[in-house]
Amino acid sequence: MHDLPHAASGTEWWWFHAQLHDGQREFGLSFQFMRHQAPNVDGGVLRSHSLYWFRSDATTRTRGGETWLDDTSRELSRLLTLSDDFMDPRIREAWSEALARQLPGPDRLLPRPVRVGEHGLDLDFGGVGTLRKDADGTYVVEADGEHSGFSLRMSALKPAAQQSAGGAKLGGLYSFIVPRLEVEGTYRQGELTTTVSGEGWYEHALGDAWYRPTEAQDATDLGWTYCGLRLDNGWDIAAISMTRTDITTGHATAAGDGAVLCPPKGGRVEAAFELRGGRPWTSLATLNTYNTEYDLLIPEHDACLRVRAWFPEQEIRSLIFTTGILEAHVSVEGTMGGRPVNGHGIVEVFTSNRIGDFERYITRTRDITRQELDRLYPGEPRRAELLGVAGSEDCPERLDELVAADLHSSLVRPLRHAAAGLGKSWRAYVAAAAIELFGVSSEPYRPLLGATEILHTGNLIIDDVEDRSPVRRGRPAVHTVFGDAVAINAGTAAYFVFDRVLRDILPDDDRLRLRVYQVYLQVLRAGHAGQGIDIASHRAAMDTAVATGDPAPVLRRVRTAHRLKTGVPVRGLGQMGAVIARATEEQISALGDYCEAIGLAYQISDDVMDLRGVTAPTGSGERVMTKHTAEDLRAGKVTMPLAHAVGLLPGSRMREVWHAVRDGAADHATAVEIALMLEEHGAVQACMDEARQVVDRAWKPLQEVAPCTYHSIMFGALGAYAARRERE
């Protein structure tokens, strides 16, 4: 019963995980065969299959593996995406476009059809992976992938047990486990094959179809935290806690739990438990946050266990899970029945992976960015932590303890004040996603996120001084709190944090570091040029445009300033990521062009948002006003909607509008009235059309040279977000 494939099951999997040793070091291996069937919109049946395996090395703290899917998996995902009314439309468009073309990487396409034997357990997933159960009860599995594979024989050391507590279906599934297996065989990594042995765990789950393209999807995602633990006192523990998350709000509610314990001599007992998570880690690749340490308490058996992931970076990224799932090999220590116990096993954490709000999604980078910013610009004036700020890493004695507090007050505190506001950190996301786009992990380059935010914040500090802006990100501008001199110096000092970071993340490659420096210095030159144009003002050009009725020259001026101030810096972030990932010159150029288009489109839409008011999400999910309606109009700034209006409003009406706002003397009511007028006469639509066209022109060339992956899809969505920001 616990092995046989069930033709009527909608969802079914055979999942194994093991702790193995190759004679030199210990590693964990997990692998799964999964199939799914559901009615298709054409009246047929969609039968999809997937296979994955991943190895985690406890010594080197590295993770590697492969994911394989059939083409029906791609089609199922495409249909689900198209029918998902709760998914952010920008995400839905990007996903459906990519899935219509091909299976996104890193997933690989199974080369042959899947075969499921009619008698006993006998699976052949496209010739890549096979699983069978021999007459003597031994499980035999073989996998032969592009870079790795294995051949294992697994014999039960305990009888099978029903895992579903109380016989109930959790998440629509029944499940059965063999909690302890003896494992032996070989593992291949590249050209090297080694003999391995150890202990494992097996689960077979079956039940309802999880995905039904013929039915409307609801707004909730099912998630879970699962612990499968083997203890050295002979006990085995399976515990699962499930949640339902509303993807439109992020609010999660409990959806059931259960724990089953298997004694040393076999059998099963159910028990109540408490699972407390800690040490959260956010994946830069998916922006999913997972706990990597747990306290598992089972009072009925006097068990108090600390469960720790070998290392955080044990995420599987695949279309199988939409974005990713944490499948972490863990160590266990604690007490049971008053006696010390140790053990090992796996923790699987599946979070809500559908994206209901793209802005809220990319804002997840904010916590990572804050951590890196705190490391670079510490909250307390500790001399040792200020050496990098003072350029004295090579000569610590240069920075006397007596000046540490003053240095912190004049350089660090002003920037931290500005950074405490409610930024979205989407620029930091660009830096990480650009590295991931070309198949390189961004994890070693986390400091780039802090440096990106510090650079951007430094720019804002100086902009506010030059524009005499009293408020930034809903907080008093730095110069109003610390004075102009401190603000200018602190803002300028922020430009040099990239030097510190590049030395840390690229210590051994002078040529690569030089290339990144060159890109960065180009960003600084362009940014200052753009600000110079802004300082010079577009007022005279607007006077001429209103007098002649020709908007072209003033539009060109504003576009140029936007490109230099916002477009080129975003271009630089994308190019730096591509250079670090060692992309080709063609790829670096295409990504740079696209990122510049994103920056320009974002600034155009920012001008539009000024007419409507801007809010930003807080950590609690609420939103606060960061920019009031028509602030730029009231200040007499020439923005894209105002420039476009020259060619859209009647001449006399345009002259009245410009006269009302030109010198920054318009009151709030007048500015709001003009904002509505600009929208009614098509100036806003003209801006939105231009922003979308800018992004679309740069997108196709990037698609032609960049790999189709999760991150190329996210870049597509980011472009749509920049061009079509909703009322925030």
Secondary structure, DSSP 8 states (H G I E B T S, - for coil): --SS--TT-SEEEEEEEEEEE-SS-EEEEEEEEEEEEEE-TTSSEEEEEEEEEEEEETTTTEEEEEEEE-HHHHHHHHHHHHT-TTS-HHHHHHHHHHHHH---BT-EE-SS-EEE-SSSSEEEETTTEEEEE-TTS-EEEEEE-SSEEEEEEEEESS--EE-SGGG--BTTEEEEEEEEEEEEEEEEETTEEEEEEEEEEEEEEEES-S--TTS---SEEEEEEEEEEEETTS-EEEEEEEEEEETTT--EEEEEEEEEEE-TTS--EE---EEEEEEEEE-TTT--EEEEEEEEEEGGGTEEEEEEES-S--EEESGGGTTEEEEEEEEEEEEETTEEEEEEEEEEEE---S-S-HHHHHTTHHHHHHHHHHHHS-SS--HHHHTTTTT-TT-GGGS-GGGHHHHIIIIIHHHHHHHTS----HHHHHHHHHHHHTT--SGGGTHHHHHHHHHHHHHHHHHHHHHT-SEETTEE-HHHHH-HHHHHHHHHHGGGHHHHHHHHHSTT-HHHHHHHHHHHHHHHHHHHHHHHHHHH-SHHHHHHHHHHT--HHHHHHHHHHHIIIIIHHHHHHHHHHHHHTT--HHHHHHHHHHHHHHHHHHHHHHHHHHTT-EEEE-TTS-EEEEE-TTHHHHTT---HHHHHHTTTS-HHHHHHHHHHHTTS---HHHHHHHHHHHHHTTHHHHHHHHHHHHHHHHHHHHHHHS--BHHHHHHHHHHHHHHS----
